[in-house]
C-alpha cells in the first residue's frame, strides 16, 4: 500500500523539490514526517525552522508552520519561537555547514540550554548549495572546490559536539537507514529537552563526484556496508572502525527543559504577589 | 489622582515604555551603553508573564526576537554600535519577511569597539543603509528620558501597524541620563496591535497586502500554516525566481512606508517663525541646541531650532519649507556629518548649510553652537 505521508504532510503543489537526483535529503525528510506521524503531533502545533543550504529548503515543502531563516541562525530563531510559545513542537532542519560552521555558536548554546528543540542535521559533508566547498564535516584529506589539494582541517563529530555541549538526546543515522532515522527522530521528539539527530546524507553531485565515491546507488551501498551500530562497534578494533560510521542512539538522558524552567520563575513570581 | 514622579534613566524609561506598549519578549546580548535595557527587561518581564533570554551573541538576539514576534508576542532587542553592525543581516530579514519588532541602538563612539562609554550619533546612516538591499526603514530619536518612554511606545505601535522592524536610535547621554519623569497611566496610551487575519484558515494568503499595503499577520501555532522566508517571495510567502515578483515585493515594502510617511514622520520646531538661522539637531545634541538658541535670542539673534523625532523617513517637506525662509541651517551632530547629507540633499541651492561636528566622545556644548551661529551671521 502506498504511503499517505506525502499527501498528509507535504505541500504537494510545491513538489518536486529542488534537490539533485540521488540526493539523500528527500529520504531523511520523509523519515521526519514519518516520525511526526508516529508521534501523533498536531500539524498546527509543529513549527519547522531552517537556515540556508540544501537541507534548509526542506521546510518549504512541509505543511506546518515553516520558517526559512538566515544562514546558520535557524536555532537562534527557533529559540525565540520555543521560548515565546513553548506549546509549539519546534523542529530545526539544518546542514553540516549551517549548523556547525556559521551556526556553530548557536548550536552549542542551544545544546547547553537544553531547550526543547528537535534538531536534525542533514550531514552531506559538503556545501552543496554553493557548489561543493569543504565543510566542518568534510573528512581530512578529502576534496572540495575550496580544498582542491585535499582538506587539511580536522572534521567535527557532530554527535560528540552536541553531547559534550549538553544536548539531552543524541543519535545518528544515514539516508540508507530510513527506519532508524524515523525511530531516532521520534525518540528525539519525545524528549522534552534539546535533541540532536545527525542524518548522514549522500551528495553524489559534489561530495561524491569530487571524492570519487561513485554514483548515488554506490553511496547508498557504502552507507549500508559501512554504518556500524554501537553494539557491533564494541566488537571491532579502532583500526577496523576507521572510516566507518557509528549509528544509533548515543544519549537519551532527560534533563530539565529550558522553557519549563523559565515558566517556573514566572509562576513563582505570580504566587509571590 | 496625582501621578508618581520618578527619577529615571533613559534606558529604564525605554523598558517601561516597551512593557507599557505590550512587549512580552526580549532577547539580547550585554553591550555598553545599552546593558541596563537587558537587565531591567530580565527583571520586569517575568512579572507580566513575559520572557527574557540572554542569547549567545548579538546575531542570535535579533534572530530570537523575530522568532518571538512570529508567535504573536511583541518583541524587542537593544544594543550599541558593534552589536548593531552584527544584527544588520537579520534586521534585513525582518524587513523582507515583514516581522514587527523593535531594535534599540544606544549609540556610542565607533567604528569598531570605539568608545564604549561615550555618546555618539555615528549610526544614523547605518540605521538607513546598514543591511543590504533596498528596504523600508523607520527610525526614531529621543532627546529626553520622558521622550524615550513615549518613542518606545510609538516604536512598537509603528512596528505593529506597518509589520516591520522599527529602530529606536538613542545615544549614550539619553540612555544614561536621569530625569524626573511622570509616566502616563496605561489607559492614556494609544496601543496598536498588528492586524491579524480573520479569514478561513485555508484561505489565508500570508503576504497578500490590504489596501494599506500591509498584509495581516497570523501567529504561528493557531492553525494558519504558512511559510516565511528571507528569499524574495510572492504573496503566498513561497520563494519565487520571477523578476516581476521581486520588483513588486521590494517596491511594495518601500511604498508601504512612503504611503504612510505623514503618519510616521514627527518633528519639533521652536522659534522658526522669524528665524534667520535654524539649528538642526537630534537626540542629546538638541538639548545643547535649545540652550544655544535661548542664549542667542537673549542677544537678539533670530534663531530657531528644528529637531527630527523621526529621522527615517526624513521630515523633508517641512525642512524644505523652512529652508526657503532662513539664511542658514546649521546641522549639529556627534559624527563627522551624516544627517547633514540629507539636509544638503533637500536644501542645497535653497539656503546655506553649515555644520558643527564632534567625534571625540565628548558632547557638543551650547557655546560651540553659539559660536558657529555667530560665525555664519
Interface residues (C-beta under 8 A of the other chain):
Chain A: X14 X43 X44 X45 X47 X49 X59 X60 X63 X64 X65 X66 X67 X68 X69 X70 X73 X76 X77 X78 X79 X80 X81 X82 X83 X84 X85 X87 X88 X105 X106 X109 X262 X265 X266 X269 X270
Chain B: X24 X25 X27 X46 X47 X49 X51 X53 X55 X56 X57 X59 X60 X61 X63 X64 X65 X66 X67 X68 X69 X70 X71 X72 X73 X75 X89 X90 X93 X219 X220 X221 X222 X223 X225 X226 X227 X228 X229 X230 X231 X238 X239
